[in-house]
Amino acid sequence: MSADGYILAGHARLKAAEKAGISEVPVIYLPLEGEKAEAYLVADNRLQDETDWDYEKLKNLLQELDTGEIDLELTGFDMDEIEDLIA
């Protein structure tokens, strides 16, 4: 979170928390404002673009989570994607 209260990173985590009914989440405040905060936002998203999934590990983790105790869509994948990944 920037010095002026803007979320710079973690938008997906916030949405997942909201979907799970969590009303408060921890944040890290960064002393960034204006152009520096915007540059951080772009860099954070760019780094995620360059990330590759280890699909075998993802498959194993999703299979471990598939106990019926949690909604697997909380992972950010929809059920069609989850079924494809687990298959």
Biopython code that builds the backbone (N, CA, C, O; Angstrom):
import numpy as np
from Bio.PDB.StructureBuilder import StructureBuilder

atoms = [
    (1, "MET", "N", (0.855, -1.161, 0.000)),
    (1, "MET", "CA", (0.000, 0.000, 0.000)),
    (1, "MET", "C", (0.905, 1.229, 0.000)),
    (1, "MET", "O", (1.887, 1.296, 0.740)),
    (2, "SER", "N", (0.561, 2.180, -0.830)),
    (2, "SER", "CA", (1.367, 3.392, -0.940)),
    (2, "SER", "C", (1.137, 4.308, 0.256)),
    (2, "SER", "O", (0.236, 4.094, 1.067)),
    (3, "ALA", "N", (1.968, 5.319, 0.340)),
    (3, "ALA", "CA", (1.867, 6.282, 1.443)),
    (3, "ALA", "C", (0.512, 6.982, 1.465)),
    (3, "ALA", "O", (0.046, 7.410, 2.521)),
    (4, "ASP", "N", (-0.121, 7.096, 0.290)),
    (4, "ASP", "CA", (-1.423, 7.767, 0.236)),
    (4, "ASP", "C", (-2.603, 6.786, 0.236)),
    (4, "ASP", "O", (-3.726, 7.163, -0.096)),
    (5, "GLY", "N", (-2.337, 5.508, 0.614)),
    (5, "GLY", "CA", (-3.417, 4.547, 0.799)),
    (5, "GLY", "C", (-3.855, 3.784, -0.429)),
    (5, "GLY", "O", (-4.899, 3.131, -0.394)),
    (6, "TYR", "N", (-3.100, 3.838, -1.515)),
    (6, "TYR", "CA", (-3.453, 3.140, -2.744)),
    (6, "TYR", "C", (-2.826, 1.748, -2.749)),
    (6, "TYR", "O", (-1.661, 1.594, -2.381)),
    (7, "ILE", "N", (-3.581, 0.738, -3.160)),
    (7, "ILE", "CA", (-3.052, -0.626, -3.230)),
    (7, "ILE", "C", (-2.136, -0.730, -4.445)),
    (7, "ILE", "O", (-2.565, -0.515, -5.578)),
    (8, "LEU", "N", (-0.873, -1.060, -4.196)),
    (8, "LEU", "CA", (0.108, -1.187, -5.273)),
    (8, "LEU", "C", (0.252, -2.629, -5.739)),
    (8, "LEU", "O", (0.497, -2.876, -6.920)),
    (9, "ALA", "N", (0.105, -3.558, -4.848)),
    (9, "ALA", "CA", (0.248, -4.978, -5.171)),
    (9, "ALA", "C", (-0.695, -5.758, -4.264)),
    (9, "ALA", "O", (-1.010, -5.325, -3.155)),
    (10, "GLY", "N", (-1.133, -6.898, -4.744)),
    (10, "GLY", "CA", (-1.996, -7.736, -3.925)),
    (10, "GLY", "C", (-3.470, -7.607, -4.226)),
    (10, "GLY", "O", (-4.309, -7.996, -3.414)),
    (11, "HIS", "N", (-3.795, -7.061, -5.391)),
    (11, "HIS", "CA", (-5.207, -6.914, -5.751)),
    (11, "HIS", "C", (-5.919, -8.271, -5.769)),
    (11, "HIS", "O", (-7.054, -8.388, -5.308)),
    (12, "ALA", "N", (-5.243, -9.291, -6.304)),
    (12, "ALA", "CA", (-5.858, -10.619, -6.373)),
    (12, "ALA", "C", (-6.060, -11.198, -4.975)),
    (12, "ALA", "O", (-7.073, -11.843, -4.704)),
    (13, "ARG", "N", (-5.093, -10.965, -4.091)),
    (13, "ARG", "CA", (-5.238, -11.446, -2.716)),
    (13, "ARG", "C", (-6.423, -10.768, -2.031)),
    (13, "ARG", "O", (-7.181, -11.406, -1.301)),
    (14, "LEU", "N", (-6.568, -9.489, -2.274)),
    (14, "LEU", "CA", (-7.683, -8.760, -1.676)),
    (14, "LEU", "C", (-9.015, -9.306, -2.183)),
    (14, "LEU", "O", (-9.946, -9.494, -1.400)),
    (15, "LYS", "N", (-9.111, -9.561, -3.489)),
    (15, "LYS", "CA", (-10.351, -10.116, -4.040)),
    (15, "LYS", "C", (-10.646, -11.492, -3.461)),
    (15, "LYS", "O", (-11.794, -11.805, -3.147)),
    (16, "ALA", "N", (-9.602, -12.319, -3.318)),
    (16, "ALA", "CA", (-9.789, -13.652, -2.737)),
    (16, "ALA", "C", (-10.264, -13.544, -1.292)),
    (16, "ALA", "O", (-11.139, -14.299, -0.865)),
    (17, "ALA", "N", (-9.694, -12.615, -0.544)),
    (17, "ALA", "CA", (-10.109, -12.414, 0.848)),
    (17, "ALA", "C", (-11.564, -11.968, 0.910)),
    (17, "ALA", "O", (-12.337, -12.462, 1.731)),
    (18, "GLU", "N", (-11.933, -11.035, 0.042)),
    (18, "GLU", "CA", (-13.320, -10.569, 0.010)),
    (18, "GLU", "C", (-14.263, -11.713, -0.328)),
    (18, "GLU", "O", (-15.325, -11.855, 0.279)),
    (19, "LYS", "N", (-13.863, -12.535, -1.312)),
    (19, "LYS", "CA", (-14.696, -13.661, -1.721)),
    (19, "LYS", "C", (-14.850, -14.673, -0.586)),
    (19, "LYS", "O", (-15.884, -15.329, -0.464)),
    (20, "ALA", "N", (-13.814, -14.792, 0.239)),
    (20, "ALA", "CA", (-13.842, -15.719, 1.372)),
    (20, "ALA", "C", (-14.501, -15.111, 2.604)),
    (20, "ALA", "O", (-14.611, -15.767, 3.639)),
    (21, "GLY", "N", (-14.944, -13.851, 2.495)),
    (21, "GLY", "CA", (-15.611, -13.201, 3.613)),
    (21, "GLY", "C", (-14.670, -12.605, 4.647)),
    (21, "GLY", "O", (-15.078, -12.308, 5.770)),
    (22, "ILE", "N", (-13.414, -12.432, 4.269)),
    (22, "ILE", "CA", (-12.429, -11.844, 5.182)),
    (22, "ILE", "C", (-12.476, -10.333, 4.996)),
    (22, "ILE", "O", (-12.257, -9.830, 3.894)),
    (23, "SER", "N", (-12.760, -9.616, 6.069)),
    (23, "SER", "CA", (-12.955, -8.168, 5.953)),
    (23, "SER", "C", (-11.695, -7.358, 6.222)),
    (23, "SER", "O", (-11.630, -6.184, 5.857)),
    (24, "GLU", "N", (-10.698, -7.961, 6.852)),
    (24, "GLU", "CA", (-9.450, -7.247, 7.126)),
    (24, "GLU", "C", (-8.276, -8.109, 6.696)),
    (24, "GLU", "O", (-8.262, -9.317, 6.935)),
    (25, "VAL", "N", (-7.299, -7.489, 6.066)),
    (25, "VAL", "CA", (-6.089, -8.196, 5.648)),
    (25, "VAL", "C", (-4.870, -7.371, 6.049)),
    (25, "VAL", "O", (-4.943, -6.144, 6.101)),
    (26, "PRO", "N", (-3.755, -8.034, 6.333)),
    (26, "PRO", "CA", (-2.552, -7.272, 6.671)),
    (26, "PRO", "C", (-2.006, -6.567, 5.434)),
    (26, "PRO", "O", (-2.163, -7.051, 4.313)),
    (27, "VAL", "N", (-1.377, -5.444, 5.642)),
    (27, "VAL", "CA", (-0.768, -4.698, 4.538)),
    (27, "VAL", "C", (0.639, -4.263, 4.930)),
    (27, "VAL", "O", (0.984, -4.179, 6.109)),
    (28, "ILE", "N", (1.424, -3.995, 3.920)),
    (28, "ILE", "CA", (2.749, -3.410, 4.107)),
    (28, "ILE", "C", (2.689, -2.028, 3.478)),
    (28, "ILE", "O", (2.396, -1.889, 2.291)),
    (29, "TYR", "N", (2.964, -1.023, 4.267)),
    (29, "TYR", "CA", (2.969, 0.346, 3.755)),
    (29, "TYR", "C", (4.342, 0.666, 3.180)),
    (29, "TYR", "O", (5.366, 0.415, 3.816)),
    (30, "LEU", "N", (4.354, 1.216, 1.981)),
    (30, "LEU", "CA", (5.591, 1.650, 1.337)),
    (30, "LEU", "C", (5.583, 3.168, 1.249)),
    (30, "LEU", "O", (4.547, 3.765, 0.955)),
    (31, "PRO", "N", (6.714, 3.792, 1.498)),
    (31, "PRO", "CA", (6.769, 5.260, 1.454)),
    (31, "PRO", "C", (6.857, 5.778, 0.020)),
    (31, "PRO", "O", (7.752, 6.553, -0.314)),
    (32, "LEU", "N", (5.917, 5.343, -0.825)),
    (32, "LEU", "CA", (5.908, 5.737, -2.232)),
    (32, "LEU", "C", (4.653, 6.539, -2.534)),
    (32, "LEU", "O", (3.571, 6.245, -2.026)),
    (33, "GLU", "N", (4.818, 7.555, -3.367)),
    (33, "GLU", "CA", (3.676, 8.357, -3.809)),
    (33, "GLU", "C", (3.874, 8.708, -5.278)),
    (33, "GLU", "O", (4.981, 8.623, -5.811)),
    (34, "GLY", "N", (2.787, 9.101, -5.914)),
    (34, "GLY", "CA", (2.848, 9.625, -7.271)),
    (34, "GLY", "C", (3.504, 8.687, -8.264)),
    (34, "GLY", "O", (3.170, 7.504, -8.330)),
    (35, "GLU", "N", (4.443, 9.223, -9.040)),
    (35, "GLU", "CA", (5.079, 8.466, -10.110)),
    (35, "GLU", "C", (5.852, 7.258, -9.591)),
    (35, "GLU", "O", (5.881, 6.220, -10.253)),
    (36, "LYS", "N", (6.476, 7.371, -8.424)),
    (36, "LYS", "CA", (7.210, 6.233, -7.865)),
    (36, "LYS", "C", (6.251, 5.092, -7.525)),
    (36, "LYS", "O", (6.565, 3.926, -7.761)),
    (37, "ALA", "N", (5.098, 5.423, -6.977)),
    (37, "ALA", "CA", (4.101, 4.404, -6.656)),
    (37, "ALA", "C", (3.576, 3.755, -7.936)),
    (37, "ALA", "O", (3.406, 2.537, -7.986)),
    (38, "GLU", "N", (3.322, 4.549, -8.958)),
    (38, "GLU", "CA", (2.831, 4.018, -10.226)),
    (38, "GLU", "C", (3.876, 3.131, -10.891)),
    (38, "GLU", "O", (3.531, 2.101, -11.470)),
    (39, "ALA", "N", (5.156, 3.516, -10.816)),
    (39, "ALA", "CA", (6.229, 2.704, -11.388)),
    (39, "ALA", "C", (6.321, 1.359, -10.665)),
    (39, "ALA", "O", (6.541, 0.326, -11.299)),
    (40, "TYR", "N", (6.155, 1.371, -9.350)),
    (40, "TYR", "CA", (6.166, 0.127, -8.577)),
    (40, "TYR", "C", (5.013, -0.772, -9.017)),
    (40, "TYR", "O", (5.194, -1.978, -9.186)),
    (41, "LEU", "N", (3.842, -0.196, -9.199)),
    (41, "LEU", "CA", (2.664, -0.937, -9.635)),
    (41, "LEU", "C", (2.925, -1.628, -10.967)),
    (41, "LEU", "O", (2.620, -2.810, -11.123)),
    (42, "VAL", "N", (3.483, -0.905, -11.920)),
    (42, "VAL", "CA", (3.785, -1.472, -13.240)),
    (42, "VAL", "C", (4.824, -2.581, -13.112)),
    (42, "VAL", "O", (4.659, -3.653, -13.693)),
    (43, "ALA", "N", (5.898, -2.333, -12.355)),
    (43, "ALA", "CA", (6.964, -3.323, -12.198)),
    (43, "ALA", "C", (6.441, -4.599, -11.547)),
    (43, "ALA", "O", (6.792, -5.698, -11.977)),
    (44, "ASP", "N", (5.618, -4.470, -10.530)),
    (44, "ASP", "CA", (5.076, -5.641, -9.856)),
    (44, "ASP", "C", (4.253, -6.487, -10.818)),
    (44, "ASP", "O", (4.373, -7.713, -10.820)),
    (45, "ASN", "N", (3.430, -5.856, -11.624)),
    (45, "ASN", "CA", (2.620, -6.593, -12.587)),
    (45, "ASN", "C", (3.472, -7.178, -13.700)),
    (45, "ASN", "O", (3.192, -8.277, -14.180)),
    (46, "ARG", "N", (4.493, -6.471, -14.111)),
    (46, "ARG", "CA", (5.388, -6.971, -15.163)),
    (46, "ARG", "C", (6.124, -8.218, -14.692)),
    (46, "ARG", "O", (6.266, -9.175, -15.452)),
    (47, "LEU", "N", (6.584, -8.218, -13.469)),
    (47, "LEU", "CA", (7.283, -9.387, -12.936)),
    (47, "LEU", "C", (6.373, -10.606, -12.917)),
    (47, "LEU", "O", (6.832, -11.725, -13.148)),
    (48, "GLN", "N", (5.100, -10.404, -12.648)),
    (48, "GLN", "CA", (4.158, -11.520, -12.658)),
    (48, "GLN", "C", (3.955, -12.053, -14.065)),
    (48, "GLN", "O", (3.750, -13.253, -14.246)),
    (49, "ASP", "N", (4.009, -11.179, -15.069)),
    (49, "ASP", "CA", (3.869, -11.613, -16.459)),
    (49, "ASP", "C", (4.976, -12.574, -16.856)),
    (49, "ASP", "O", (4.769, -13.453, -17.692)),
    (50, "GLU", "N", (6.145, -12.411, -16.262)),
    (50, "GLU", "CA", (7.297, -13.219, -16.629)),
    (50, "GLU", "C", (7.384, -14.515, -15.827)),
    (50, "GLU", "O", (8.337, -15.278, -15.985)),
    (51, "THR", "N", (6.407, -14.767, -14.980)),
    (51, "THR", "CA", (6.408, -15.965, -14.154)),
    (51, "THR", "C", (5.770, -17.113, -14.915)),
    (51, "THR", "O", (4.717, -16.957, -15.534)),
    (52, "ASP", "N", (6.417, -18.264, -14.864)),
    (52, "ASP", "CA", (5.868, -19.470, -15.470)),
    (52, "ASP", "C", (5.381, -20.401, -14.369)),
    (52, "ASP", "O", (6.010, -20.511, -13.316)),
    (53, "TRP", "N", (4.270, -21.064, -14.615)),
    (53, "TRP", "CA", (3.741, -22.028, -13.662)),
    (53, "TRP", "C", (4.518, -23.325, -13.767)),
    (53, "TRP", "O", (4.913, -23.728, -14.861)),
    (54, "ASP", "N", (4.739, -23.972, -12.652)),
    (54, "ASP", "CA", (5.203, -25.357, -12.622)),
    (54, "ASP", "C", (3.914, -26.172, -12.560)),
    (54, "ASP", "O", (3.373, -26.416, -11.481)),
    (55, "TYR", "N", (3.428, -26.591, -13.736)),
    (55, "TYR", "CA", (2.102, -27.196, -13.808)),
    (55, "TYR", "C", (2.006, -28.515, -13.046)),
    (55, "TYR", "O", (0.939, -28.855, -12.534)),
    (56, "GLU", "N", (3.102, -29.255, -12.964)),
    (56, "GLU", "CA", (3.068, -30.508, -12.202)),
    (56, "GLU", "C", (2.872, -30.222, -10.713)),
    (56, "GLU", "O", (2.075, -30.889, -10.053)),
    (57, "LYS", "N", (3.590, -29.240, -10.188)),
    (57, "LYS", "CA", (3.421, -28.866, -8.779)),
    (57, "LYS", "C", (2.032, -28.278, -8.535)),
    (57, "LYS", "O", (1.406, -28.551, -7.511)),
    (58, "LEU", "N", (1.555, -27.466, -9.486)),
    (58, "LEU", "CA", (0.219, -26.889, -9.360)),
    (58, "LEU", "C", (-0.834, -27.990, -9.341)),
    (58, "LEU", "O", (-1.759, -27.958, -8.530)),
    (59, "LYS", "N", (-0.689, -28.961, -10.235)),
    (59, "LYS", "CA", (-1.621, -30.092, -10.281)),
    (59, "LYS", "C", (-1.630, -30.831, -8.943)),
    (59, "LYS", "O", (-2.694, -31.122, -8.396)),
    (60, "ASN", "N", (-0.438, -31.133, -8.420)),
    (60, "ASN", "CA", (-0.347, -31.849, -7.144)),
    (60, "ASN", "C", (-0.980, -31.057, -6.010)),
    (60, "ASN", "O", (-1.694, -31.618, -5.178)),
    (61, "LEU", "N", (-0.722, -29.764, -5.976)),
    (61, "LEU", "CA", (-1.285, -28.922, -4.918)),
    (61, "LEU", "C", (-2.808, -28.856, -5.013)),
    (61, "LEU", "O", (-3.500, -28.951, -4.000)),
    (62, "LEU", "N", (-3.327, -28.694, -6.224)),
    (62, "LEU", "CA", (-4.783, -28.656, -6.397)),
    (62, "LEU", "C", (-5.417, -29.985, -6.001)),
    (62, "LEU", "O", (-6.498, -30.015, -5.413)),
    (63, "GLN", "N", (-4.737, -31.082, -6.325)),
    (63, "GLN", "CA", (-5.262, -32.393, -5.920)),
    (63, "GLN", "C", (-5.280, -32.526, -4.400)),
    (63, "GLN", "O", (-6.220, -33.084, -3.835)),
    (64, "GLU", "N", (-4.238, -32.012, -3.737)),
    (64, "GLU", "CA", (-4.203, -32.046, -2.271)),
    (64, "GLU", "C", (-5.324, -31.199, -1.671)),
    (64, "GLU", "O", (-5.904, -31.562, -0.648)),
    (65, "LEU", "N", (-5.621, -30.079, -2.307)),
    (65, "LEU", "CA", (-6.658, -29.178, -1.802)),
    (65, "LEU", "C", (-8.069, -29.685, -2.090)),
    (65, "LEU", "O", (-9.030, -29.232, -1.469)),
    (66, "ASP", "N", (-8.196, -30.617, -3.024)),
    (66, "ASP", "CA", (-9.501, -31.093, -3.472)),
    (66, "ASP", "C", (-10.083, -32.103, -2.486)),
    (66, "ASP", "O", (-10.293, -33.269, -2.820)),
    (67, "THR", "N", (-10.337, -31.635, -1.271)),
    (67, "THR", "CA", (-10.884, -32.493, -0.212)),
    (67, "THR", "C", (-12.359, -32.222, 0.036)),
    (67, "THR", "O", (-13.014, -32.951, 0.782)),
    (68, "GLY", "N", (-12.879, -31.178, -0.586)),
    (68, "GLY", "CA", (-14.254, -30.783, -0.341)),
    (68, "GLY", "C", (-14.405, -29.814, 0.814)),
    (68, "GLY", "O", (-15.502, -29.320, 1.075)),
    (69, "GLU", "N", (-13.305, -29.538, 1.511)),
    (69, "GLU", "CA", (-13.370, -28.637, 2.664)),
    (69, "GLU", "C", (-13.343, -27.167, 2.271)),
    (69, "GLU", "O", (-13.841, -26.318, 3.010)),
    (70, "ILE", "N", (-12.765, -26.860, 1.113)),
    (70, "ILE", "CA", (-12.725, -25.467, 0.658)),
    (70, "ILE", "C", (-13.223, -25.385, -0.772)),
    (70, "ILE", "O", (-13.213, -26.376, -1.502)),
    (71, "ASP", "N", (-13.650, -24.216, -1.159)),
    (71, "ASP", "CA", (-14.061, -23.941, -2.531)),
    (71, "ASP", "C", (-12.793, -23.720, -3.346)),
    (71, "ASP", "O", (-12.101, -22.719, -3.155)),
    (72, "LEU", "N", (-12.483, -24.642, -4.250)),
    (72, "LEU", "CA", (-11.254, -24.534, -5.036)),
    (72, "LEU", "C", (-11.213, -23.280, -5.901)),
    (72, "LEU", "O", (-10.137, -22.863, -6.329)),
    (73, "GLU", "N", (-12.361, -22.678, -6.162)),
    (73, "GLU", "CA", (-12.363, -21.442, -6.940)),
    (73, "GLU", "C", (-11.739, -20.285, -6.162)),
    (73, "GLU", "O", (-11.458, -19.233, -6.737)),
    (74, "LEU", "N", (-11.520, -20.470, -4.861)),
    (74, "LEU", "CA", (-10.800, -19.454, -4.088)),
    (74, "LEU", "C", (-9.344, -19.353, -4.531)),
    (74, "LEU", "O", (-8.655, -18.397, -4.174)),
    (75, "THR", "N", (-8.869, -20.329, -5.304)),
    (75, "THR", "CA", (-7.501, -20.289, -5.826)),
    (75, "THR", "C", (-7.353, -19.288, -6.964)),
    (75, "THR", "O", (-6.238, -18.953, -7.365)),
    (76, "GLY", "N", (-8.485, -18.811, -7.482)),
    (76, "GLY", "CA", (-8.432, -17.885, -8.608)),
    (76, "GLY", "C", (-8.697, -18.556, -9.941)),
    (76, "GLY", "O", (-8.856, -17.882, -10.959)),
    (77, "PHE", "N", (-8.745, -19.874, -9.943)),
    (77, "PHE", "CA", (-9.077, -20.624, -11.149)),
    (77, "PHE", "C", (-10.556, -20.977, -11.095)),
    (77, "PHE", "O", (-11.096, -21.229, -10.018)),
    (78, "ASP", "N", (-11.223, -20.997, -12.268)),
    (78, "ASP", "CA", (-12.611, -21.452, -12.263)),
    (78, "ASP", "C", (-12.619, -22.982, -12.361)),
    (78, "ASP", "O", (-11.575, -23.589, -12.604)),
    (79, "MET", "N", (-13.772, -23.602, -12.175)),
    (79, "MET", "CA", (-13.839, -25.065, -12.111)),
    (79, "MET", "C", (-13.402, -25.729, -13.407)),
    (79, "MET", "O", (-12.795, -26.799, -13.364)),
    (80, "ASP", "N", (-13.691, -25.130, -14.558)),
    (80, "ASP", "CA", (-13.228, -25.710, -15.821)),
    (80, "ASP", "C", (-11.706, -25.745, -15.865)),
    (80, "ASP", "O", (-11.116, -26.743, -16.277)),
    (81, "GLU", "N", (-11.073, -24.656, -15.443)),
    (81, "GLU", "CA", (-9.609, -24.604, -15.416)),
    (81, "GLU", "C", (-9.051, -25.621, -14.423)),
    (81, "GLU", "O", (-8.064, -26.298, -14.711)),
    (82, "ILE", "N", (-9.679, -25.727, -13.263)),
    (82, "ILE", "CA", (-9.219, -26.667, -12.238)),
    (82, "ILE", "C", (-9.314, -28.096, -12.750)),
    (82, "ILE", "O", (-8.387, -28.887, -12.575)),
    (83, "GLU", "N", (-10.432, -28.424, -13.381)),
    (83, "GLU", "CA", (-10.596, -29.776, -13.923)),
    (83, "GLU", "C", (-9.539, -30.075, -14.974)),
    (83, "GLU", "O", (-9.001, -31.181, -15.009)),
    (84, "ASP", "N", (-9.231, -29.102, -15.836)),
    (84, "ASP", "CA", (-8.180, -29.291, -16.843)),
    (84, "ASP", "C", (-6.814, -29.474, -16.192)),
    (84, "ASP", "O", (-6.019, -30.304, -16.634)),
    (85, "LEU", "N", (-6.541, -28.705, -15.148)),
    (85, "LEU", "CA", (-5.241, -28.784, -14.480)),
    (85, "LEU", "C", (-5.066, -30.093, -13.718)),
    (85, "LEU", "O", (-3.965, -30.642, -13.673)),
    (86, "ILE", "N", (-6.136, -30.593, -13.122)),
    (86, "ILE", "CA", (-6.053, -31.816, -12.321)),
    (86, "ILE", "C", (-6.054, -33.061, -13.202)),
    (86, "ILE", "O", (-5.491, -34.087, -12.820)),
    (87, "ALA", "N", (-6.675, -32.983, -14.365)),
    (87, "ALA", "CA", (-6.809, -34.154, -15.250)),
    (87, "ALA", "C", (-5.476, -34.717, -15.686)),
    (87, "ALA", "O", (-5.434, -35.698, -16.428)),
]
sb = StructureBuilder()
sb.init_structure("model")
sb.init_model(0)
sb.init_chain("A")
sb.init_seg("    ")
for serial, (resi, resn, name, xyz) in enumerate(atoms, 1):
    if name == "N":
        sb.init_residue(resn, " ", resi, " ")
    sb.init_atom(name, np.array(xyz, "f"), 0.0, 1.0, " ", f" {name:<3s}", serial, name[0])
structure = sb.get_structure()
